[in-house]
Amino acid sequence: MDEDRIERIVRQKLESAGRQLGEAKQAYRRAKRAARADLPVREDGKARIVCRRYAEKRAVPVDDEGRPACFDAASQDCQGCVEDIRAGDIETW
């Protein structure tokens, strides 16, 4: 094989891999949005959840990682809340 053909094959493979990576990233983003879309929200876009830590109704923004704005990484209740949001098992109102 000549160098031009090898270069063309390598370039095609890299472009294909780049497209596949882009498609995978888009699918991941869509799945995250769909998981958050299952939460009931108010008109202002805040999710209506029941706080596990304080057992109260809250309307809070939820970030791309599924964490409500009130999330405290040191709290086991907050960790459980995020797990429930991601699993679609969070209590809502």
N, C-alpha and C positions, 0 to 999 in steps of 0.2 A: 504494500500500500504506500502511496505517496503521502507526504506530509500534509498537503491540502485536504486530502480525504480524511485523514485521522483528525485533523483540526475541526473539520466540518462535523464529523460524528460526535466528537467530544462536546462541541458547542451545542448541537441538537440535544444531546443527553442532559447537559446542564440547563438548557432552556426548559426542557420537559420537567426536570426536577424542580425548577423554580416555579413553574405553573402549578405543579402538584402541591408544593408547599403553600403557595398562595391560596389554593382551593381549600386546603386543610385548615388554614388560619381562618378563612371566611366561615367555614362550617363550624369551627369552634366558637367564633364570635356569635353566630346565629344561635347556637345551642345555649350559650350563656344568656343571650337576650330572651330566648324562649323560656328559660327557667325563671327569669325575673318577671316575664310577662304573665306568668301564672299567679303572681301576687296581686291581690286587689289594690288599686291605687285611687287616691283622691284626684280631684281635678288638677291639683298642682304637681302631680306626678309622684307624690310621696306614698310609699307602700304602707298599707294598714296591717300591722302585725301586733301580736300580743307578746310583750316582753317577757321572756322566761326569767330574767333576773329579778324584776320587780312585779311581775304578774299584773301588768297594766297594759291597756290599749295604747298603741303609739302609731303615729304617722311619721315615717322617717324616710329619707332618701336611702336607696340601696346602691352600693357601688358595683363595678363590673365583676368583682370577686364574690358578690353575694353577701357583703357585710353591710348591715345597717349603720347609719351615721353614729348611733349610740354604742357601737361595738367597743368592748374593752377586752383586749387580748389576754389580760390576766384573769378574766372571769370564766369559770367553767360553764356558767349559764350562757354567757355570750358565745362561747365556742359551740355549745350545743345548738344555739339559735341559728348560727351560720350553717351548721351541718343540716339542720332541718330545712332552712331556706333552699340549700343546694339540692336536697333530696325531695323537695316539694311537700314536706310534711309540717310546715310551720303553721301555727294557729293564727288565724286572721279574723278580722271583723268587718 
